[in-house]
Amino acid sequence: MSSFYTRNGDDGFTGLLGAGRVAKSDDRIEALGAIDEVTSVLGLARSLCKTRESARLLVQVQHDLYLLMSEVAATPDNVERFRRLDAQRIVWLEEQINQLQNVVNIPQEFIIPGDTPSSAALDIARTVTRRAERRVAKLWHEEQLSNQNILRYLNRLSSFCFILELYENQQSGLEHPTLAKKE
């Protein structure tokens, strides 16, 4: 029986998709870890969703994130081999946001997360997505990534999480989310 662990990372380094190893504290690994967290939190949200439609959309996003992660993990010499996230996926995400905007009430004030389990998980996903976006933006600005669609997708994804949060609240019978008090 083969072992579940490899011991390859015991030295604090890890491999990329291509030749070479980098420190586990490398900016690229930080970005990958943040994107991986987004995928996990979206899985939690999906398990709590009130509607099959929300869950279906989240699975599609999770698939996109795996494609996105493979490109972020690729070395410059083979990144084209792993490039799968194109402008069409951003258009798809924008279409989903637009469709949801047509059926939810969007408050003009800040909302306080936590009205339902699924909406709370989606709000966590939104904030983790913003962190992943910051990590990817650093790679983009340092010219370690060449596909701006990765950054664009994450930017839209945080908006998608917010609008889906409102939708899930509404589907749970909540007419209005809890709003932050104005001082």
C-alpha positions in Angstrom: 0.0 0.0 0.0 1.4 3.4 -1.0 1.7 6.1 1.6 -0.6 9.1 1.6 2.2 11.4 2.4 5.4 12.0 0.3 7.7 13.9 2.7 8.7 16.0 -0.4 7.7 19.2 1.4 9.5 18.6 4.7 12.2 21.0 3.6 9.8 23.9 3.3 9.7 23.8 -0.5 7.0 22.6 -2.9 6.8 21.9 -6.6 5.0 23.9 -9.3 3.5 22.5 -12.5 6.8 22.4 -14.4 10.4 22.2 -13.4 11.7 23.5 -10.1 10.6 24.0 -6.6 9.8 27.1 -4.6 9.6 28.0 -0.9 6.2 27.3 0.6 6.1 31.0 1.6 6.5 32.1 -2.1 4.0 34.6 -3.3 2.7 32.2 -5.9 2.0 29.6 -3.2 0.3 32.2 -1.1 -2.0 33.0 -4.0 -2.7 29.3 -4.6 -3.5 28.8 -1.0 -5.9 31.7 -0.9 -7.7 30.4 -4.1 -7.8 26.9 -2.6 -9.5 28.5 0.5 -12.1 30.1 -1.8 -12.9 26.8 -3.3 -13.3 25.2 0.1 -15.5 28.0 1.5 -17.6 27.8 -1.7 -18.0 24.1 -1.0 -19.3 24.9 2.4 -21.7 27.5 1.0 -22.9 25.0 -1.6 -23.7 22.4 1.1 -25.8 25.0 2.8 -27.6 26.4 -0.2 -31.4 26.6 -0.2 -31.7 26.2 -3.9 -30.3 23.7 -6.4 -29.7 26.6 -8.8 -27.3 28.2 -6.3 -25.5 24.9 -5.7 -25.3 24.3 -9.5 -23.7 27.8 -10.0 -21.2 27.2 -7.2 -20.0 23.9 -8.6 -19.3 25.6 -11.9 -17.3 28.3 -10.1 -15.4 25.7 -8.2 -14.5 24.0 -11.5 -13.3 27.4 -12.9 -11.2 27.9 -9.8 -9.4 24.6 -10.3 -8.6 25.6 -13.9 -7.4 29.0 -12.6 -5.2 27.4 -9.9 -3.5 25.1 -12.5 -2.5 28.2 -14.5 -1.3 30.0 -11.4 0.7 26.9 -10.4 2.4 26.6 -13.8 5.9 27.7 -14.5 6.5 30.2 -17.2 7.9 27.6 -19.6 4.6 25.6 -19.6 1.9 28.1 -18.6 0.3 28.0 -22.0 -0.4 24.3 -21.6 -2.5 25.1 -18.5 -4.3 28.3 -19.8 -8.0 27.5 -19.6 -9.6 30.5 -18.1 -10.6 32.9 -20.9 -12.8 35.9 -21.2 -15.8 33.7 -21.9 -15.8 32.5 -18.3 -15.8 36.1 -17.1 -18.8 36.9 -19.4 -20.6 33.8 -18.0 -20.0 35.1 -14.4 -21.2 38.5 -15.3 -24.3 37.0 -16.8 -25.0 35.1 -13.6 -24.6 38.3 -11.6 -26.9 40.2 -14.0 -29.6 37.5 -13.7 -29.5 37.5 -9.9 -29.6 41.3 -9.8 -32.9 41.1 -11.6 -34.5 39.0 -8.8 -33.0 40.3 -5.6 -33.5 43.5 -3.6 -30.1 45.2 -3.4 -29.9 47.3 -0.2 -28.3 50.8 -0.4 -26.6 50.3 3.0 -24.0 47.9 4.2 -25.3 44.6 5.3 -24.3 42.6 8.4 -23.6 39.0 7.4 -25.1 36.0 9.0 -28.8 36.0 8.4 -28.8 32.4 7.1 -26.1 29.7 7.1 -25.7 29.8 3.4 -25.5 33.5 3.1 -23.0 33.7 6.0 -20.8 31.1 4.2 -21.1 33.1 0.9 -20.0 36.2 2.7 -16.9 34.4 4.0 -16.3 33.3 0.5 -16.5 36.9 -0.7 -13.9 38.0 1.8 -11.6 35.1 1.1 -12.0 35.8 -2.6 -10.9 39.4 -2.0 -7.8 38.1 -0.3 -7.1 35.7 -3.2 -7.5 38.6 -5.6 -5.0 40.7 -3.6 -2.5 37.8 -3.8 -3.0 37.3 -7.5 -2.8 41.1 -8.1 0.6 41.1 -6.6 1.7 38.4 -9.0 0.2 40.3 -11.9 1.9 43.6 -10.9 5.2 41.8 -10.6 4.6 40.3 -14.0 4.6 36.7 -12.7 1.3 36.1 -14.4 0.4 36.9 -17.9 -3.3 36.1 -18.0 -5.3 39.1 -16.7 -8.5 37.1 -16.9 -7.4 35.4 -13.7 -7.5 38.7 -11.8 -10.7 39.8 -13.6 -12.4 36.5 -12.7 -11.6 36.8 -9.0 -12.8 40.4 -9.0 -16.2 39.4 -10.5 -16.4 36.4 -8.2 -16.5 38.5 -5.1 -19.5 40.4 -6.6 -21.1 37.1 -7.5 -20.7 35.9 -3.9 -22.4 39.0 -2.6 -25.4 38.9 -5.0 -25.8 35.1 -4.3 -25.7 35.9 -0.6 -28.6 38.2 -1.1 -30.4 35.6 -3.2 -29.9 32.9 -0.6 -31.4 35.2 2.1 -34.4 35.9 -0.1 -34.9 32.2 -0.9 -34.9 31.5 2.8 -37.8 33.8 3.2 -35.9 36.8 4.4 -37.2 40.0 2.8 -34.5 42.3 3.9 -31.0 41.5 5.2 -29.7 42.9 8.5 -28.4 46.3 7.8 -25.5 48.1 9.4 -26.8 51.0 11.6 -26.1 54.5 10.4 -24.5 56.6 13.0 
